[in-house]
Amino acid sequence: MSASVYTCVCKRTFTAQNYLSQHQHSCTQTKKRLSSAISSFKEFASRRKKSRTSSNDVDSVGATPPDCEIGGNDGEDMSLAQRRPRRQNRQLPKRFRDILPQPPPTVPLEVRELPPPSVGQVVASHETPTSPSRATFRTPPNVFGLVRQYFSSAPPSHDPEEYKSQEDYTHLLKIIGSETFNTSDVSSTHWNEINSKLGANEYDQGDIEEWEDEDAGWRRTPVFINVPFSRTTEVPGPRAFRAANLYHRSLVAIIREKLTNARDNKLFHYEPYKLCWNPPHLDGEVPIYGDLFTSPVFHDAHAKLQNMAGEPGCDLPRVVAGLMFWSDATQLTSFGNAKLWPTYMYFGNESKYRRCKPSCNLSNHVAYFETLPHSFKDFTSGNGMNSDCSTHCHRELFHEQWNILLDDEFLEAYEHGIVIHCCDGITRRFYPRIFTYSADYPEKVLIATVRNLGGCPCPRCLMPKELIHNMGRPLDRRQRETLERNDDRRRVMVSSARSLIYDKDLGVGSAAVERLLKSQSWVPTSNAFSDRLAALGFNVFRALVVDLLHEFELGVWKMLFIHLLRILMAEDKSLINKLDQRYRQTPTFGPATIRKFSANASDMSRMAARNFEDLLQCTIPVFDGLLPEPHNTTVLRLLFTMAHWHGLAKLRMHSELTVDIMDQVTSAVGDQFRNFKAQVCSAYNTQELRQEVETRARNHAKRVAKQAGGQAAQSAGSFKNIHQKKVFNFQTYKFHALGDYVSTIRQYGTCDSYSSEPGELEHRSPKARYRRTDRNSFVKQLTRIERRQARIRRIGDKIKHRPHIEIAELATSPFAHHHIGMTQKNPVHLGTYLRSHQGDPAIKVGLAQLTLPAPQTNTSLQNFHSKLKEHLLQRFHDSTDVPSSQEVCDTNTIIIKDDRIYHHNIAQFNYTTYDVRRAQDVVNPRTSHCNVMVLRGDSNMRNDSHKFIYGKVLGIYHVNVIYIGAGMVDFTPLRMEFLWVRWYEPIEQVSSWDSSTLDQLRFYPIDDASAFSFMDPADVLRGCHIIPAFAKGKKHPDGLGVSGQAGDKNDWRGYYVNRFVDRDMLMRFHFGLGVGHVYSHYRLTHVGPKEGGSDGEHHAETGIEEEYVEYEGEGEEHEDEEHEDEEHEDEEREDEEREELTLEQRFGTSYESLTYFNDMYDSELELDYEN
C-alpha cells in the first residue's frame, strides 16, 4: 500500500498530515487564500443582513435572502450544505424548541396614532370599583403568551422596550488613536481646577451656577434635636443640641436631574401596564408579577392620579414617579472604625434587572446620615442621663434628618407635581410617590418608631410575640389584617407621651410613659414620615416591605441551621465532622451558583448571606441519615419545605399560579416548624455550640472591661467551659415576617425588586471612593467624588452615546443553542484509542451494536464504528429529504474522515430561563460540571412521572463525516458534534412535590445496554446539579473501579437531583409554570410509543403525541373530528419542519454561528449568569 501524499495550495507535498499542518502555519499562499475567503464571507453576510433589514414588503420571518454567487461559478465548489435551498423559518419540532427571549410585546409605531383592531383593542376595565370605568389598551401576545395592558385608551407615547443598543469597547483607543489627539493638551491642562469644579456643591464658597443642565448637588444642613432632661436631673427640661451636619441632596432636584437625563429617559416607563400570561395549555389569562411598574400598587397610584382633579389651567400628562428607598449603615474598611450610613433612592419606573447592577449607575445617593457624636456624652455628662434617653435621642436625630429631606419643596411636588420638559420633547407633570423602604430590622423599627424586639415586634402589625408561632394558620392570616398598625391612633398616643416628657419633665422610660406606649410597642418619637406625608395619604408601615436577605437567609434559616448543629452535638459530637466532610464533598455548580464550601461549614466563620443560601440549597443530602428515624424524616421534610419556600421567594417572575403555590408552602413551613419543635427538639437536650460560648465570653469581657478594667480577662476565662442550655425559639419577628411575603408580592411585585441586596451591592461605591479620601472629613470628600463622577458621565453621554446594555464578547452568539470549539488540535484515532482501551467495559458495552445484526467478525473496533455510524446516520435521516423507503440502516453510507474524532474540553449551552432571559451552562467532563438534563421521551411519561432524564458527559467530540447514501451530492465532509454520555436511572418512578423528597438516581450497571450512548448536543436542555447520596456510601469503598473511561471508581450508590440549585431549575420541576419554558406549554392527550423508535435512542426521542395550541387567536370549542384534523395537521407540520432542518442548524456547523455572531451586536439580549 502506497504512502499518502498531502499537497499544500503552494504545490509543496508532504508525507504526513502533521508536517502539512505545521507548514500551513507559515505558508503565505494559504494565509492569503484564507484571508480572501473570510473577506468574501463577511461581504456575503453583510449583503444578506442588509437585504433582510431593508426589505419592507416581505415578512421578515418568512423572507428568503437573495441568491448570492460565491466565487463566480455555478456551485461546483460549493458544499452539500451550501447547495441546499435555505429557508428563514425552519425550526425544531415544537417540543424541543428553545425560544429566544423577547421583551414584553411593544407597541408598533403606526398604532400610536390610530390603533387598528388587529393590533390592539380597547376594552372597558372595572378593576377599581371606587373610580369610574376607564378604557385599557392591550398589545397582542408575544411568542411566550405575555400581554401588556395599559390603563388608557391610547397606546403610550413612550415605549422603553423599543430601544436597542450595541457594544462599545474601543472608546479610549479611538481617543488616543485620533489624529487630533495631542499629548501637550493633556500635560498643560489644570486638572486640579477641573476636579474642584466637577466636585463643587452648594455648600462650597463661590458661584457654581455654571451647570446649565439640571444638577442635584449636595447640601450641608445643621441638625438640631431637643434633649429631654427629666425632673430627676440637676437642671430638668429640654435643651437644644446641635448633633451634626447632614450632607444631603434635594429629592426634587434628583427627580429633575433624572428626568432630564437623555440616557435614562429612554428606558424610563412613564405609564405602568399590567403584564398577563395567556399560554396555550392554560384555560385562561394569568396575571404576572415582576417589576414595580407592573404591580397593582403602582396601578392604583396611577389610577388615583388620573382620576383626581388636575391643576387649574393645566392639561399636561400626569405621571407617577415611583420612589424606592434603601438605607443601611456599613463599614468602609475591613479594619478600623470608619462607618457610613448612606441612603439610596431608586426609581420604580425602571427595570429591576438594571437597578440591581451597580454598573448601570441607577442608584441616587440621597444623604449620608449622622449618628450622635462623642460630644453628646459631654453635653449630658453629670446630668444623670440614662440609656433610655440616649436611645430616644438617637431616634429623634434620625427622624430630624428625614424632616430635612422631606422639605416643603418635596411636599409641594408630592401634592401638585413637578412640570418637566422631557427628553422626548413632551412636557409632563410628575408626581413623586414613595412606594417602598428597604432596610434591616433594626432600621425598620427606627423608621416605624416601634420598640426594638418589643411585645409587638412587627413594624407592620400589632401581632403579639406569643402568637407568632401561629404563622401560616388561617387565624394568623386574619389577624395580620385586623391588627394592622394605625398611624392615627399612634399619633394620639405619642403626642400624649411627648407631652409628659417635654412638658412635665418625666423620664423617657417612666411608668406613665410606659403605660401609654408599651402595650403596642410604640416609642415617644415624632415620626417624620407621618408628620409630613400622612395628610397626603402615605402609610409608612406598608412601605416597610419584606427583606429576604436579612429575614430568611440570615434570619430564619441561620437560626434553624444553628439549632440543627446543636441537635447533632447532642446526638453524637462526631456527626459535626461528618457534616463538614459531606459539605466538602458536595460538587460546585455554575460560575458562582454553588461555590466550594469551606473546610468547616459548621463554624460559620465569615459567612455572608450567599454562603448560607448555598448551605440551604445543598443541605438535604448532607443531613440525610445523620439522625435516627423518625427524626431523620422529619428534618428532611422540613429542609425540603424550607428550600422550596426560599426558591419561590427568590423568583424574579411570579404568576398567580406560583403565588398560590407559595401560599401553600408558607402554611407548610409553619406546620413543619411546629412539628419539628414538638417531635424533634423535645427529644434532645441541646446546649450552646463552641462558637456561641466564645462569643458570649467575649461580650461579657467587654462589659466587664468598661467597669473593672483589668479583671476582664479573668472573667472571660470563667465562661470558656460553660455551655448553657439552648431551646429552639422561633417566636421572632423574622419568622413572623414569612407570612407577609405572599401579600407583598401580590401588591409590589417580586422580592428581588425591593430586596436589600441592591443596597448592599451599592455599598461598593462609597467603599471604593473612601480609598480616594484622606480619611479625615471623608463624608464631605465622598460627596465631591460622587458629583464628579456623575457629571463626568453626563458630559460623556452628551459627547458620545453609550449603550444601555453592554454585551460582552462571547465565544459564540447567545442565539445559538450551544457552542463547541472549532479546533482540531486534539484528534483521537479510533483504532488506536480502542486498542489502548481494549477490555474496558464502557468501550465494549457503550459502543456495542444495539439494533443491527452483529457480523461474524465482531471486534471492538467494528462495534465502535457501527454504534457511532448508526448515531450519525440517524441524524442524517432526521435532517435530510431522504424518502422513508430508502431509510435503510446501512452504516456503510457513513465514512469518518481519517478515522478520527476530535476531542473538546468544554461545551457551552445557552437556554431561555423561566423569566424569559438568556443564561448559559458550561459543561466540562473533567470537573463536577459534567451533568446534563434532557427532556424525557419515554412512552410512559405521565403528569406524575419524571419529566427529565440525566446523564454524565464523558466526552465532547466532533467528527468530519462523508455521506455516500441516497441523496448525496458530493464528497464534502460535514462536521457533526456529539456527546458521549453515561446515563443515570431513577430509583423512584414517581416525582412529586407532595412527597417532599428530591429525585434519586443511580448509574445504570456497566454491563447494561442503556448505560452509555452518543447524544446530539442539541437535545440538551441545560446543565444540572447532581449531589451524591452520602448516606448510602460509595459503590467501591476501596477506590477500585472496573472502567477507567467511565470513572466508576468514584461512583456512589445513589445520587440526588438538586432541583433547588437555582430559580430556573426550580421552575423546570414546576412543569408548565415557567413562562420561558415553552417546551412545557402543551396538553397531554395520548400516551403511546413512537413507531420505528430505536431502543438505544430512547433518551432523546419523544414518544408522546402532543396537542399544541397556537398563541395567536382566541381559544374556541371544536368537535372531536375537528380536533383530530388539527392534530393530524400539526403532526404533518412538525414532520415537515423536522425534515427541512438545514445541515448547519442540525449538526452545529460554524456558518450559522458566525451569522448569529455578526447579528449579536444589534440586539439587547443579555446573558444572565446569576440565574
N, C-alpha and C positions, 0 to 999 in steps of 0.2 A: 504494500500500500504506500503510495507516494505521499510525501510530507505536504502539509498545507502551506500555501503561499499567500501572504497578506500584502496587499498593494495599497499604498497611500495615494492621495489625489495628486501628489507631486511625482508619481510614477516610480517611486522607490519601493522595493519589495523587501519583505521580512519573513523569516521562517516561524516566528512565534507572535501571538497576538499581543503579549505584553511588550515586546520590542516595538511593535507598531504604535501602541498606546503611548509609550514614552516618547517616541518620535513626534507624534501629533501635538504634544505639548509645546514644541518649539518650531513646528512646521509653519512657515509663513503663508503658504498657499491654503492650508487648512484653516488658519485663522481668518484669512480674507474671505474664504467661502462661508465660514460660519457667520462672520460679521454681515455679509451680504444677505444671508438667509434671515438673520434677526431683523435687519432693516426692512426687508420685504414683508416679513410677518407683521412688524409694527405698522407699516403703511397699510397693509391689508386690514388689520384690526381697527386702525383709525378710520378708514373708509367705511367699514362695516358699522362701527359705532355711530359715525356721523349720519349714515343712512337711516339708522334706527331712530335717532333723536330728532332728525329734521323732517321725518315723514309725518304729515298731519292728516292725510286722508286714508291712512291704513291703520288698522288696530295694531297697537304696539305689541300685543300678546301673540297674535297670530300672523304678524308680518314676516315675510321671508326676505332675507337680505339679498341684494342683487348678486348675480353670479360674478365671480372675480377670477380672472385667469392669472395664474401664477406661473411665471417662467415663460409665458408666451407660447405654450404648446396646447394640445388637445387633451391633456390629462394623462399622458403616457407615464410621466414621472410621479404622478400623484399616488398616494397610498390608497388602500382599500377604504379606510375611514373617510378620506377626503373626497373620494368619488361618489360616495353615497349621498343622496339628496338629504338636505337638512331641513328641519322644521324648528321653529322657535318655541312651540308649546308642548314639546314632548316631556312627559312626566312619568315618574314611577307610579305603579299602582297605588291607589289611594291609601291602602293600609300601611305602606312603607314610606310615604312622603314625609319629609321633614320640612314643613312650611317655614319659609324665612320670616323673621319678624317684620311687622308692619306697624306704623303708628296708628292711633285711632283714626277712623276714616275722616279725611279732610273735606273741606267744603270747596268744590270747584269754583274757579273764578267767575264763570258765567252764571253761577247760581246766586252770586251776591247781589246781582241786580234784579233778577226775576227767577226764583226757584221753580223749575218745571216739576210736574208731578212725578216724573220718572226718576228724579234725583232726590228730592226731599218731599216731605209732606208737612202740612200744618194741621195739628190736632189740638183739641181742647184738653187742657190739663186742670185737674181739680185736686192737686196734691196738697195745697194749703187751704184748709177749709175757711180760715179766718179772712182770707184775702179773696178778691173777686177772681173769676176764672181768667186765665191768661193762656195765650197760644204758645206752642212749643214748636221748634223746628228740629227735625230728625234727619240725620245722614243715613245713607244706605249702609248695611253691614259690610265689613271687610271680610277677608277670607277666614278669619277666626270667629266671625259672628259678632264682633264688637260694634256697637251702635252708639253714637254721640247724640244726646238730646239737649238742645239749647232751650232756655226758658225765655224765648222771644219768638215772634212770628217771622222775623227776618234772620238770615244767616249772619254770623258775626263779621264785623268789618275787619277784624284782625285775627288770623289763624296761625298760631305759633308752630303748628305741625307741618306747615308747608315749606319751611326753610331747610336748606341743605348746606353742607359745608365740605371743605376738603382740607387735607393735611398741609401744614406749613412748618417746615422743619429746616429751612435754609435762610432764615431771616438774617442772622448775624453774618453768614458767609456772603450774602449779597451786599450787605453794607460795606464790609471790608473789601470785597472784590469790585466795588463800584469805581468807575473812572473818576468820579467827583470826590472820592474819599481822599482826604489829606491828613496825614498824621500830625501836622503842625496845628490843625484846628483843635485836635484833642489836647495837645500839650499846652496850648495857650489859653484854654478855657478856665475860668474861675469856678471850679467845681464846688468849693465851699459856699460861695454865694448862691449858686443854683440850688444846692441842698437846703440851705436855710429858707429860700423862697418856696421850694417844694414842700417843706415841712412846716410852714408858717400856719398859725392858728389864731383864733380870735383873742386868746388871752395874751398874745405877744404884743409888744410895743411896736407901733408903726402901722403903716397903711397896708392892708392886704386885699384891697378891692380890685386887684389886677385880674382876678379869675373871672372871666366873662361868663362861663357857664355855671350851672348850679353846683355848689361845693359845700358840703356839710362839714365844716371844720370843727375842731374841738374847742370846748369852752371850759373855763375853770370857775367854779362857784363854791364859795364857802358854805359849809353845812353847820347849822346850829341846832342843838337839842336842849330841852328843858330837863334838868336832872332833879328829880324829886327827893328832897331830904325829909325824912319822916320826923314826927314830933319827938322821937327818942334821941335825935342828934342834937348837937350843941346849937346849931342855927337851922331850925326847920324851915321848910318852904322850898319851892322850886327855884333853881338858878340856871341861867343860860350858859351853855358851854359850847365853844367853837370846836367841833370834833375834828374836822378835816376839810381839805379842799377836794371837791369832786370834779374829776375830769370826765366830761360827757359831751355828747353831740345832740343837737336838736332832732327830735323824731320827725318833725315836719320837714326839716332840711334834708334828712336822709331820704324821705319819700320823694321829695322833689329831685334830688340827685339821682335816685334810682330810675325814675320815670322819664328823665331827660337824657338818660344814657342810651345811645343808639344801639350799643351791643346787647344790653339786657332787654331792651324793648322788644326785640324780635321774638323772644321766647317767653314773653310775659302774657299770661292769659287774662285778658280784660273781662271776658264773660265766662262764667262757670258753665259746665254742662254735666249731665248725668250719663254715666257710662253703663251700658247694658250689654248683656251677652245672650245671643239667640242662636245656640248651636243646633245642629240637626237632630241630635239624639235626646234632646230635652223637649218637653211638651210646651214650654212657654219661655218668656223672656225673664232673665235673671239679672238683678242689679249687681254691679261690680263696684267694689270699694278699693280705692287706691290713694290717689293724691288728694290733698285738702280741697283743691278747687273743683273736685268731683264729688265732694262729700255732702250729705244732707245739711249739715250746719252751715256750710258756705251757701248752699242753695237758699236756705231760709233767710240768711242775711241779705242775699241779693234780692230776694222777693220782697222783703220788708223795705229795702231801699227803693225799689221801683214803685212800690205802692204808696209810699209816703209822699206828702205834699212837697213839691220841689221849691227851690229858692225863687223868690219873686223875680220875674223877668228873665229867668234862666231856663233854657231848654236843652242844655248840654247833656250828652250821655253821662249817666251816673254809674260809677264803677266802684266796687268794693276792693280795697287794698288790704288783703289779709296779712296780719302781722303775727309772727310766731317768735316767742322769746325763749332764750336759753340763758341760764346763769349758773355758775359753779366756780368755787374757789379752786385754785390749782397751785402746785409747787413749780416754780420756774426752773429750779435746778434739782439734780439728784441729791446733792449735798449742800446744805445751807438752809437758811430760813427765809429766802426771798419768795414771797407769795403774791398772787394777783387774783382779784375777784372780778373777772370780766362778765359783761352782759352782751349777748349777741342777739341780733334780730334778723330773721329771715322773712321772706315774702311767700305766703302760701299760694300766690298766683303762679309760682314757678314749679317746675317738676322736681319731685323729691329725689329723682335719680341724679340731678345736678346739684341739689342742695347738699347732698351727703358727700360731695367731692370738694375738699379744700382747694383743689386746683382751679375750680370754676370761680372762686372769689365771690361767692354769693352771700357770705356772712358779713353783716354790718356790725362793727364794734360800736355799741351804743354808749357804754360807760364802763369805767373801772371803779367798782365800789370800794369804799374805805371801811375799815373797822375802827373800833375805839383805839385811840393811840395810847402810848405808855403814859402820856401826860395826864390821862384821865385818872390814873391812880393818885397822882399828886393833887389833882383837883378834889378828890374825895377823901384823901388820907386824913385821919384824925376826926372824921365826922361820923364814924360808926356805920359806914355804908356796908351792906351785906351783899351776898351773891345774887339774891333775888332782884335787887335794884340794878346791879351791874348787867344782868341778863335783860332786864327791861330796857335799859339804855341802849343796849346792842340792837334790840328790835326797833326802838324809836329811831336810831340812826339809819337803819336800813330803809324804813318807810319814809323818812325825811328825804333821803336821796331819790326815792321814787316820786315824791312830790315835786322835786325839781325837774325830773324827766317828764312827768305828766303836767306840763306847764299850760298856761292859758291858751297859747297858740295851738297846742295839740287838741285841747278841748274844743276850741273853735272849729278846727278841721274835723274833729270827730262828729260834731253836730251839723255843720254847714258845708263841709267838704273843702277840697283844695282844687282850684282851677289850674290845670297844667296843659300846656300845648305839647302833645306827644310827638315822638319822632316820626310817626306815620302821617303827620300833618293834620291830625284831628285833635281838637281841644275837648278835653273831658273834665268832669268834676269827680275827684276821687274822695272816697270816704274811708278813712282808716278804721279797721275793726281788729281788735285783739281776739284771737281765737284760742291759742294755746300758750302755756308757760311750762316749759320742761325743766325740771330740777330734781335733785335727790330729795329724800325725805326730810333731812334737817332744814333744807331751804324751803321745802313746800310748807312746813308748819310755820316758818318765818313769814312767808308770803301770806298765808291764810290767817295769821295771828292766832294760831292754835298752839296749845301747850304740847311740848315735845314728849311723846310717849305718855300722854295723859290717859285719863279714863276713857275718853273718846278719841283715839289716836288718829282717826282718818280725817284728812283735810276736806273731804267732800261730803261726809255724812256723819251723823251722831251715833253710829253703832258702838255700843259699849264693848269694852275689851273682853268681858266674859262671854259675849255672844259671837265672837269672831270665829270660833270653831265650827259654826254652822254654815260656813262658806259653801255655796253650791246647792243648798237646800231651797225649796220654794219659799219658805219663811224668810230666809236671808235675802232673797231677791225682792220681796215685797218691802222689807224693812229698809233696804237701800233707797227706795223711792220715798217712803213715808218719812224717813229720818234725814232727809236731805238738809244740809245746813242752810239756814235762812239768814241773809245779811241784815234784814230789817230788825229782827229780834237781837242780833248780835250788836248792832249799833246802840240800841237802847241799853243793853246790859253793860257794854263797855263804857258808855257815857256816864252811867251811874258810878262805875268803879273808878273812872278817872276823876270824877268829882271828889270822891273820898280821898284819892291820893294827892291831887294837886290843890284842892281847896281846903280839905280838913287835915292834911298832912299825915294821913295814915300810911303805913308801910305797904309796899307792893305785895308782900306776902302776908298781910294782916288777915285776921279771921273774917272781918267784914267783907273784904275784897274776895276772899276765897269762897264765901257763901254765895256771892253773886255769880262767879265765873267757873268754879271748879267742876260743877255738875256737867257742863258741856265742854270743858277743856278750853275755854277761851282765855286770852291774856289781855291785860289792860293797855293794849297798844292801839293807837289810831291807825287804821288800815288806809294806805294811800289810794289803793285801787277802789275801795268802797267810797271814800270821801270824794274822789274826783270823778269817777265814772259810773257809780251806781245809779245816779239820776238819769244817765243815758242808756241804761239797760244792760250794763256789763255785769256779769256774775263771775267773780274771781275764783270761786270754788269749782265751777265747772271747767274753767280754763286750766286747772291743775291736772293735766292728763296723766295717764299711767306711764310708767318708766320701766321697760322690760329689763334693761341692763342692771339697775340697782335693786329693783323689787324682786326679780326672779333669779337671774344668773348669779348675782352677788348677794341675794337675799334668801328666798325660799330654797333654792337648790343647794346653795352652800350650807345652809342650816341642816338640810336633810343629809347631805354627804358627810358632814362632821359627825352627826349622830350615828350614821351607819358605821363609821370608823370606831366610835365608842362601843357599838354592839360587837364588832369584830374583836376588839380588845377584850371585851367581857367573855366572848366565846373562846377565843384562843389567840394569844398575842402573836403567834406565828402567822396568823391569817393576814396581818398587815403586810408582812413581807411578800406573801403570795399575791396579794392585791397589787403591790408595786411591781412585781415581776410580770403580771399579766398586762398591766398598762404599758410596760416597756416593750412587750412583745406585740402590742397592737399595731398593725400597719398604718402608715400615714395615707393620706388621700388628698389629691389635688395639689395645686401650688401652695396653698395655705389653708385649706379647709380643715383637715385634721393634721395637726402638727405632731412632731415627735414628742412624746411625753417625757417628763423629767425622770431622773433615776428614782426619786422617791416622791411619787404623786401624793402620798398621804401626808407629807409635810406641808403641802400647800404654800411653800415659801415663794414669795414674789410672783404670785399668780394674779393675772388680770381676768377680766370677765370672759375674754375669749378662751382662756385656759379652762375655766370652769365649764364653759359651753362644750369644749371637746371632751371633758370628763363625762358629761351627761350623755353625749351622743354615742359614746363607746362603753357605757357603764354596764349594760345588760350582760354581755359575755364575760365581763370581768367579775361581777358579783355572782354569777351563776355557780351554784354548788358550794359556795363558801359557808353558808348557814345550813343547818339541818332542816328537813321538812317538818311541819308545813310552813315554817318561817321563810324558807327559800322562795317558795312560790309566791307568798305574799309580797316579799320585797321586789321580786322580778316584775310582778304586775304593777306595783307602784312605780317602779322605774320606767316601765314601758309607757304608762299613762303620762308621767312627767315629761318624757321625751316627746311624746305625741303632742301634748299641750304646748310645749316650747316650740316645736316645729310649726304648729298652726299659728301661734302668736307672732312668729317672725316672718310670716308670708308677706310678700310685697304686693300681692294682688289677691284679694278675697272676693268671693261671690257669696250670695246669700246662702248657698248650699254649704260652703265651707264654714261660714259663721255659725250656722246651725250645728254643724259637727263640733265646732269648738265649744259651743254652749253645752253640749252633752258631755264633752271631755272635761269641762270645768267642773261639772257636777261629779264626775267620776273621780277627779282629783280630790275633792273634799271628802267623798265617801272613803276612798282608799287611805287618805291621811288619818281619818278617824279609826279605820280598821287597823292600820299599822300601829297606832299608839296603843290600841286596846289589846291586840293579839301578840305583837312582837315586842314592843317596848316594855310592856309589863313583865315579860319573861326574863329580862336581863337587868342586872344591877350595874348600870353604866356610870363611869366616872370620867373625870377630865382627861383629855389627852395630854401628852407631854408638852406640846407646844402651848396648850391652854394654861398649864401650870406655870410655864416660864413667862408667859405674857402677864398673868396675874401677879407673879412675883415682881416683875419689872414695874408694873403700875403701882404696886404697893410701895416699892422702893422710892419711886418718885414722890409719892405723897409724904412719906416719912422724911425724905431729904429736905422738903420745904419746912418741916417742923423741927427735926432733930439733927439735921446735918450729917455728922459722921456715923450715926447709928443706922444709916440706910442700908449699908452692905450687910450688916449683921441681921437686920430684919428681913432682908430679901432672902438670905440663906435659909431661914427657917421655913420658907414656903416651898422650897425646891422639891421636897419629897412628900408633900401633902396633896393628894388627889381627892378633890371634893366630889361628891355625888352630883350627877347631872341628869336631869329628866328632860324628855322631849317636850318642848313647849312650842306649839305653832300658833298660839293666840297672839300673833303680832300683826302690825299693820300690813307688812309685806305679804303675808298670807291672805289677809282680808282683801288686798288690792287685786288679787287674781279674779275676783268676781266682777270687777269693773271693766275688764278688757273687752268682752263681747259688746257691751253697750257703747263703749268708747269707739270701737271700730265701726259700728253702725252709724255713729254720729260724725266722727272726724276722719275716717279712713284708716288705713293700716298703720300699725305701730311704728314702722320704720320712718314714717313721715314726721313724727313728733318725739321719737326716742331721744334720749340724752346722748346717743353716740355721735351725732353730728357736732354737738357742742364739745364733746371730748376730743374729737378729731381737730376741731378748730383751735384747741389749746396749743397745737403745734406752732401756730403763727406767733403768738406772743412769746412763746419759749424760744423760737428762733430769733425773734427780734431782740430779746433780752441779751443775747450774746453780743449784740452790737452796741449796747449801752455801757456806761462806766460804772454800773451797779449802784450809783448814787442818784437819787431822784429819778429812778428809772421809769416811773409811770409817765412823767412828762416826756421823756425821750421816746417811750413807746408810742405816744400819740403822734409825735412828729414823724416817726418812721412809718406809721400806718398811713398818714396823709401823703407822705412822699411816694409810697408805693402805689396808692390809689390814683394819684394824679399822674404818675408816670404811665400807668396802664391806660388811663383815659386819653392821654396825649398819644400813646401808641395806637389806640383804636382809631383816632382821627387821622393819623398818618397812613395807616395800612390796616386792612381788615384782618382780623384774627379769627380762626374757626372756633365755633362753639364746642364742637365735639371732636377732640383730637383722636384720630385713628392711627395707632402705631403701625409701623412697617411690620407686616406679618410674613411668615414663610409661605402662607397661602391665603387665598381670599376667604373671609368668613362665610361667603355664599356657598362655597364648596362643602360637601358633606364631610370629607376627610382629606387629609394630605399625608402622603408618604413620599419621601425624598426621591429625587430623580437620579441619584448617584448609582453607579455600578462598580464602586470600589471594593465591595465585599462579595465577590462571586463565590458560589458554592457549587462545585462539580458534583452532580448527582451520584455518579458511580463511586467516586472517591468517598463521598460522605456516607453512603450506605455501607461500603466495605469497612470503613473505620468504626461504624456503629453496628456492625453485624452482631446479632443476638440481642439487641436492645428490644424489650417488649413493646415499647412505644413505636418503634420503627416497624416491627412485624405486624402489630395489630392496627395501629392507627393508619398505616399506609397500605393495608391489605385491600384486596379486591372484595367488594361487598355485593355487587349486583351482577357482575359479568362472570361467566363460567371460567374457572381457573384453567389456564393452559397446563399442558403436561409438564413443561419445564418452568415451574413456578418458583423463581428465585426472588429474594427480597428486592433486587433491583427492578425486576419486572413488575412486582406488586406495587412498588412505589410509582413507577411510570403509569401503571393502569389507574391507580386511585387519583393521582394528580391530573392525569389527562381526562379522566371521567369528570372531575370537578370543572376543569376548564371547558370541556366540550358542552357540558350542561349550560354553562353561562353563555356560550356561543349560541346555542339553540334558543335560549330565552331572549336573545337580543337581536337576532337576525330574522330575515324573512324566509327561512327555510320551511317548506311545507311539512305538515305533520307526518305525511307518509314517508318522508326522507329522513326523519329524525331517528336514525339508527344509531345505536351506541357503539360506533366504530371508533375507538380511540386512536386508530392509526391515522385518522384525519388530522390529528393534533401533533405538530412537530415542535419540540422545545429546542430553540436555537442554542447550539453549542452544548446542549445537555447541562445547562447552568441555570440556577436560580440565584437571585441576588438578595442578600440579607440587609435589613434596615434595623436601626436601633429603636426608633420611636415612630409612632403614628399619632397624628393629631385628629381628633374627631370633634367637629362642630355640630351643635344641636340647638334647637329652639327650646327655650325654657317655658315653664308654665305661665310666666307673666309676660310672654311674647318679647323676650330678649334673646340675645345670642351668647352662648357660652361654649367653652371648649374643654375637653378632657384629653390629656396626653397619656398614651399607653406605652409603657416600656417593659418588655418581658424580663429585663434583668433586675427589676425592682418590684416592690409590692404594688405598684400601679400597673398591674398586668391583667386585671379582671374587667370583663365587658359584659353587658347585658343585651339580649336580643329579644325581640318580640316573639312570643310563643306562637307556634304554628301547628301544635298538635290538634288532632281531631276531637279531643275530649276537653277542649277549652270551654269552661263554663264561667258563670258570674262569680262563683266561689272558688275557682281553681287558680293556679298560678298563671299570671299573665306574661311572665318573662322566664327565660332560661339564661343561665350564666355560664361563662367559660373563662378559663385562664389561657391567655395568649402565650404560646410557647415561642412563636417566631413570627416576624413580619417580613414578607418577601414580595418580590415581583419577578416576573418571568417574561421573556420575549417569545411569543408564540406565533407559529405559522400554521394557518388553517388551509387544508387542501381538500376539504369536503365539498358538498353541494353548495353552490352559491359563491364559491371563491372567485376572486378577481385577479389577484396576483400573489406573489410570494413575499409580500412585505411583512416583516414581523410586527406583531402588535404587543404592546406592553399590557400585561394583566397583573393586578395586585391581588394578593390573597394572604390570609392569616392561618397559621397552624394553631389549633385550639384544642385544649384538653377540657372536657365538659364536666360540669357538676350535675348531680341529680338531686331532686328534692327528697328529703326524708319524709316529710308530711305532705300529703296530696292536697290539702285544703289550706288556702291562705286567706285569713280573715282578720279584720280589726277586732272582732269580738273576742277572739282567743287571747288577745294581748300578748302575743309572742312573735318574735322575729322568725322569718323563714329560715329553716335549717337545711343545709346542703351537705353533700359529701361527694367526693370524686367517684366517678364510675370505676369499677375494677379495671386494672390494667389490661386484662385479657378480654374485656368486653368490647364488642364491635362498635359501640357508640362512645367509647372513651375518647377517641381522637378523631378529628376530621379537619378538612380545609373549609374556609369560610370567606365569602366575599366581604371586604371591609364595608361595603355599602349597606350591609344588613345590620351593622352595629348601631344600637340606639345611643349609648354613651358608656362611659366607664362606671364601675360600681365598686363599693367598698365591702369586701369580704373579710370578716373577722373570725379567727379560729374559735371553736367551742372549747375553751380551755378546760372546762370541767370534764370533758371526755378524754383528754390526753392525746398524745401523739400516736400515730399509727405505727411508727417504727421508733420505739424509745432508744434503741441502740444507734440510731442515726444511719443505718444501712438500708438503702432502698434497693429496688430491683431495676429501675430505669434511670439512667443518667440523663437522658433527654427530657423525661417528664419531671425530673427533680423531685421524685416522690419520697426521698429520704426525709424531707421536712413536712410531709403531709400530717394533718391532724385527722382524727376520726370524724370530726364534724366541723361545720362552719355556720356562721350566721350572716345573713344578708342585712347590712345596716341600712334600713330604709330611712333613718333619721340623719344621714350624713350631711345632707343639705336640703334646702327648701324644694328644689326641683325634684329630687329623689322622693321626697315625701309625697308630692303631688302625683308622681307616677304610680304610687301604690293606691292613691285615691283615684282609681281608674275612671276616666271620663270627666273629671272635675278640673283638670288643668286646661286653661284657655289655650295655651300654646301647644298642647299635646294633641294635635289634630288626629293622630292615628287612633286615639281612643274615642273619637266622636262618632260612634256608629251604634247601630242597634243589632243585637244578636238575634238572627231569625231562624237559622238552621245549623245544625251541627252534623258534620259528616266528613269522612276522609276525602282527600283530593285524589281524583283519579290519576293514575300514572305516576304518583309520587314515589320517590325512592326512599327506602328506609334509612339510607345513610344520610339523606339531606333533610331530615325532619326538623332540624334545628332552625333553619332559616326560611322554610317554605310555609305558607299559610294553608290550612285545611278547613277554613271556615268561610261559608258564604255569608256576606255581609250586605246589609241594606244601608246605602248611603243616601242622604237627603241633601240636595244642593242648598247652598246658603241663600241663593237668590230666590225671591218669591215667598209667598206665604204658604204654610202647610195646609193641605186640603185633604178631605176624606175621599178615598177611592175604593172601588170594588176590588174583589180578590183577583179578577182577571187582569185589571189594570196594574195591580201590584206585581203580578207575575211578569207582565210585559216590561215594566220598568226595570225589574231586577234582571231580566234577560238582556235588556239593552245596556244596563250598567256593566254586566259581565262581559259583553262583547266589547264595550268601550275600553274596559280595563285590559282585556286581552290585546286589543289593538295598540293601546299605549305601551304595553309591555313589549310587544314585538317591534315597535317603532323606536325603541331607545337607540340612540346613536352609540357606536362602539366606544367613543371617547367618554360619554357620560357613564356608561355601564362599567367600563374597566378602569376608569380613573387615569386616563392619559393626560398629558400636560396641556393639550390645546385649550380645553375649557377652563382649566385652572389659570392659565395665563390670561385668557379673555376676562375672567372674573377679576383677576388681579388688577387689570387696567381699569375696570369699571368701579373698583372698590372705592376710589377716592372721590367719586361723585355721590356717595351715599352717606347718610348719617348713622348707618348701622354701627353698633359698638359691641365689642365683646365684653361680657360680664364675667370676670374671673372670680368674683366673690359670691357667686350664687350658691 
